[in-house]
Amino acid sequence: MYVPRHFAENDPLAAVAMARSAGFGHLTVAGPDGLLSTPVPFLIDDDATLVRAHLARPNPVLATAPADALLVVPVSDTYVSPSWYPSKVEHGKVVPTWNYEVVHLHGRLVTHDAGWTMQLVRDLTDHHEAEMPAPWSVDDAPDAYTQGLLRAIVGISLEISRVEAKRKLSQNKPPGDLDGAIAGLRSADRRGAHAVADAMDRHRPKE
């Protein structure tokens, strides 16, 4: 991934935290007929070295394992209008852009047995159900039903070897244009606008 210096997130733990907060990405491998990619929800273990997930048994990505793989994790993104920049009035030298946060996790993809996969399903469910008023548990479903579904999936892990992260959040803009873009996004009714505005505010360059 091309990452200009002013957009780079160089702290590996911060980068992994970005990916962990998203919890969803696109797993890409090289298949016999070209690249294969599949969307996948995932967990990253506490030591930030292992991604755990599962795929449907017919998924062709499974046939490539063990293999080198790339998990692309989109964290936040949205369009930024040049109409929000005060400098538009001053000199007019402004253009639209797209702001975003993204993480690339490189590593070795391997598959796992049913016992490993069952634990992953429990952990993934418990992680997302924790915020619910009445958390649902895997044990709430009939065991025969759960075991039947388990046979239809395969657990996978990605042993992380390299982490790349990019925060393209207008850090290269003058403070006035940055503030204008944040205000514009917070008033916008479009996908990702508020999340990106918050990220821009959190990661604005230190004066």
Secondary structure, 3 states (H helix, E strand, C coil): CCCCHHHECCCHHHHHHHHHHHCEEEEEEEECCEEEEEEEECEECCCCCEEEEEEECCCHHHHHCCEEEEEEEEEEEEEECHHHCCHHHHCCCCCCEEEEEEEEEEEEEEEECHHHHHHHHHHHHHHHHCCCCCCCCHHHCCHHHHHHHHCCEEEEEEEEEEEEEEEECCCCCCHHHHHHHHHHHHCCCCCCHHHHHHHHHHCCCCC
